[in-house]
């Protein structure tokens, strides 16, 4: 089970896999996107005031938002 351990200093992987997100409905995805955007805003303020310990979480949050937006676009077609 050594592969299941997370490396020291790295944040725990948060979120769902794209396949799991595609199974959600449009309303659920929009709600999730709204939550992620609010969380990113809070992280930006924490980063600006030097309260954010793991600055890599900003990048992870931006990628999560992009993933949700992509899946929403896919559902339009």
VOPAGU-2260 file (C-alpha; in pm, 1 decimal, decimal comma):
REM VOPAGU-2260
SITE   aa  ch    i         X         Y         Z
SITE  UNK   A    0       0,0       0,0       0,0
SITE  UNK   A    1     297,8     230,3     -34,8
SITE  UNK   A    2     147,5     376,7    -351,3
SITE  UNK   A    3    -164,2     486,2    -163,1
SITE  UNK   A    4      28,1     715,5      70,9
SITE  UNK   A    5      50,6    1081,6      -9,4
SITE  UNK   A    6     385,4    1254,1     -28,5
SITE  UNK   A    7     479,7    1480,6     256,7
SITE  UNK   A    8     400,8    1844,7     194,3
SITE  UNK   A    9     146,6    1783,2     -80,7
SITE  UNK   A   10    -221,4    1860,4     -28,0
SITE  UNK   A   11    -470,0    1576,9     -24,2
SITE  UNK   A   12    -641,0    1536,4    -359,0
SITE  UNK   A   13    -976,2    1706,3    -337,1
SITE  UNK   A   14   -1258,2    1672,0    -582,3
SITE  UNK   A   15   -1392,8    1412,5    -811,9
SITE  UNK   A   16   -1268,1    1244,3   -1122,5
SITE  UNK   A   17   -1403,6    1373,8   -1455,1
SITE  UNK   A   18   -1604,4    1054,3   -1506,3
SITE  UNK   A   19   -1781,3    1104,9   -1175,2
SITE  UNK   A   20   -1851,6    1469,8   -1260,2
SITE  UNK   A   21   -1999,6    1377,7   -1597,7
SITE  UNK   A   22   -2253,5    1157,7   -1418,5
SITE  UNK   A   23   -2386,6    1458,9   -1226,7
SITE  UNK   A   24   -2672,6    1669,4   -1356,4
SITE  UNK   A   25   -2635,2    2018,8   -1495,0
SITE  UNK   A   26   -2778,7    2185,5   -1182,6
SITE  UNK   A   27   -2542,9    1993,1    -955,4
SITE  UNK   A   28   -2245,1    2093,7   -1170,2
SITE  UNK   A   29   -2346,8    2459,7   -1162,3
SITE  UNK   A   30   -2382,6    2446,7    -783,1
SITE  UNK   A   31   -2043,5    2279,0    -752,6
SITE  UNK   A   32   -1887,3    2540,0    -982,9
SITE  UNK   A   33   -2029,0    2819,3    -767,5
SITE  UNK   A   34   -1883,0    2658,8    -453,7
SITE  UNK   A   35   -1542,5    2618,8    -617,3
SITE  UNK   A   36   -1536,3    2981,9    -730,1
SITE  UNK   A   37   -1622,6    3102,1    -379,4
SITE  UNK   A   38   -1350,9    2880,5    -233,4
SITE  UNK   A   39   -1098,4    3021,5    -481,6
SITE  UNK   A   40   -1194,2    3375,7    -381,8
SITE  UNK   A   41   -1135,6    3294,4     -15,4
SITE  UNK   A   42    -800,2    3135,9    -102,0
SITE  UNK   A   43    -695,9    3445,7    -295,2
SITE  UNK   A   44    -766,3    3665,7       6,8
SITE  UNK   A   45    -578,7    3424,9     233,1
SITE  UNK   A   46    -284,1    3428,9      -6,3
SITE  UNK   A   47    -282,0    3808,7     -16,5
SITE  UNK   A   48    -274,6    3828,7     362,7
SITE  UNK   A   49     -11,2    3551,9     394,9
SITE  UNK   A   50    -253,8    3313,2     567,4
SITE  UNK   A   51    -254,9    3047,3     295,4
SITE  UNK   A   52      -3,0    2776,8     383,4
SITE  UNK   A   53     -28,8    2566,7      67,1
SITE  UNK   A   54     -13,3    2804,3    -225,1
SITE  UNK   A   55     -39,1    2512,0    -466,3
SITE  UNK   A   56    -406,2    2487,8    -368,1
SITE  UNK   A   57    -469,1    2797,9    -584,1
SITE  UNK   A   58    -353,0    2610,2    -892,9
SITE  UNK   A   59    -556,4    2304,0    -796,5
SITE  UNK   A   60    -868,9    2514,6    -748,0
SITE  UNK   A   61    -826,6    2687,9   -1085,3
SITE  UNK   A   62    -787,6    2353,6   -1258,8
SITE  UNK   A   63   -1095,6    2218,5   -1082,0
SITE  UNK   A   64   -1299,2    2515,9   -1201,7
SITE  UNK   A   65   -1172,3    2467,3   -1556,4
SITE  UNK   A   66   -1263,0    2098,2   -1539,3
SITE  UNK   A   67   -1618,2    2180,9   -1427,8
SITE  UNK   A   68   -1659,8    2443,9   -1698,6
SITE  UNK   A   69   -1537,7    2198,4   -1962,8
SITE  UNK   A   70   -1785,1    1932,6   -1853,8
SITE  UNK   A   71   -2067,4    2187,6   -1855,1
SITE  UNK   A   72   -1975,5    2284,7   -2212,4
SITE  UNK   A   73   -1975,8    1918,2   -2312,5
SITE  UNK   A   74   -2328,4    1880,5   -2176,5
SITE  UNK   A   75   -2451,1    2171,1   -2392,1
SITE  UNK   A   76   -2392,4    1972,8   -2709,2
